[in-house]
Amino acid sequence: MLDIKPVHCSRMLAILSDPQRLRIIECLSEKSRNVGELASCLGKHMVKVSHHLSILRKAGLVKSNRMGRFIYYELQSEFGVAGPTSHLDLGCCRLELSKTLKKCCS
């Protein structure tokens, strides 16, 4: 029997309902990046990107690592984004990340 946790599932889906957060997830599925790189790739202000990263980090979707004076963000490996069929596995559902979309940054 599938053990779906409705409160957890609805919380995660609410967090991912913002288009900018989904775009950040797509960018981080390619490789780890710092706030400046993400802001440049997305064409958004660093403050806005930093705010979205904070929400994703508090939800446990993203982790941060300091490298020198920069903080790099990457997806938590437990959510399963990798390989030829990238996806985000939330436990209650699985979101496929489109490979046909334009890459975040070259």
C-alpha positions as CSV (number, residue, x, y, z in Angstrom):
1,M,0.0,0.0,0.0
2,L,1.3,3.4,-1.0
3,D,1.9,5.7,2.1
4,I,1.1,9.2,0.9
5,K,1.5,12.0,3.4
6,P,-1.0,14.6,2.2
7,V,0.3,17.4,4.4
8,H,3.9,16.9,3.2
9,C,2.8,16.4,-0.4
10,S,0.7,19.6,-0.5
11,R,3.4,21.6,1.1
12,M,6.0,20.5,-1.4
13,L,3.7,21.1,-4.4
14,A,2.8,24.6,-3.0
15,I,6.5,25.4,-2.8
16,L,7.0,24.2,-6.4
17,S,3.9,26.1,-7.7
18,D,6.0,29.2,-8.3
19,P,7.3,29.3,-11.9
20,Q,10.6,30.9,-10.9
21,R,11.3,28.1,-8.3
22,L,10.7,25.5,-11.0
23,R,13.1,27.3,-13.3
24,I,15.7,27.3,-10.5
25,I,15.2,23.6,-10.0
26,E,15.7,23.1,-13.7
27,C,18.9,25.1,-13.7
28,L,20.2,23.3,-10.6
29,S,19.5,19.9,-12.3
30,E,22.3,20.7,-14.7
31,K,24.9,21.6,-12.1
32,S,25.5,23.5,-8.9
33,R,25.4,27.3,-9.2
34,N,25.8,30.4,-7.0
35,V,23.1,33.1,-6.7
36,G,24.9,35.4,-9.2
37,E,25.1,32.7,-11.8
38,L,21.4,31.8,-11.3
39,A,20.3,35.4,-11.5
40,S,22.2,36.0,-14.7
41,C,20.9,32.8,-16.3
42,L,17.3,33.6,-15.3
43,G,17.5,37.3,-16.0
44,K,16.3,38.1,-12.5
45,H,17.6,40.2,-9.6
46,M,19.9,38.4,-7.2
47,V,17.6,39.4,-4.2
48,K,14.6,37.6,-5.8
49,V,16.7,34.5,-6.7
50,S,18.1,34.4,-3.2
51,H,14.6,34.6,-1.7
52,H,13.5,31.6,-3.8
53,L,16.6,29.6,-2.9
54,S,15.9,30.3,0.8
55,I,12.4,28.8,0.4
56,L,13.7,25.8,-1.5
57,R,16.5,25.2,1.0
58,K,14.1,25.4,4.0
59,A,11.9,22.9,2.3
60,G,14.9,20.5,2.0
61,L,14.9,20.5,-1.9
62,V,18.2,22.4,-2.2
63,K,21.4,22.4,-0.2
64,S,24.1,25.0,0.0
65,N,27.9,24.6,0.1
66,R,30.4,27.5,0.7
67,M,33.3,27.6,-1.7
68,G,35.6,30.5,-0.8
69,R,33.5,33.6,-0.7
70,F,30.6,32.1,-2.8
71,I,27.8,29.8,-1.7
72,Y,26.8,27.2,-4.3
73,Y,23.4,25.6,-4.4
74,E,22.6,22.1,-5.6
75,L,19.6,19.8,-5.5
76,Q,19.4,17.3,-2.7
77,S,20.3,13.9,-4.1
78,E,17.4,12.2,-2.4
79,F,15.0,13.7,-4.9
80,G,16.5,11.8,-7.8
81,V,17.3,14.5,-10.4
82,A,19.9,12.9,-12.7
83,G,20.5,10.9,-15.8
84,P,18.8,11.0,-19.1
85,T,15.3,11.2,-17.6
86,S,15.6,14.0,-15.1
87,H,12.9,14.1,-12.5
88,L,12.1,15.4,-9.1
89,D,10.7,12.6,-6.9
90,L,8.7,14.1,-4.0
91,G,7.5,10.7,-2.7
92,C,3.9,11.5,-3.3
93,C,4.4,12.3,-7.0
94,R,7.1,12.7,-9.6
95,L,7.7,15.8,-11.7
96,E,9.5,15.2,-15.0
97,L,11.9,18.0,-16.0
98,S,11.7,18.7,-19.7
99,K,14.9,18.0,-21.6
100,T,13.4,19.9,-24.6
101,L,13.4,23.2,-22.9
102,K,16.3,25.7,-23.5
103,K,19.2,25.0,-21.1
104,C,19.5,27.3,-18.2
105,C,23.0,28.5,-19.1
106,S,25.6,27.3,-21.5
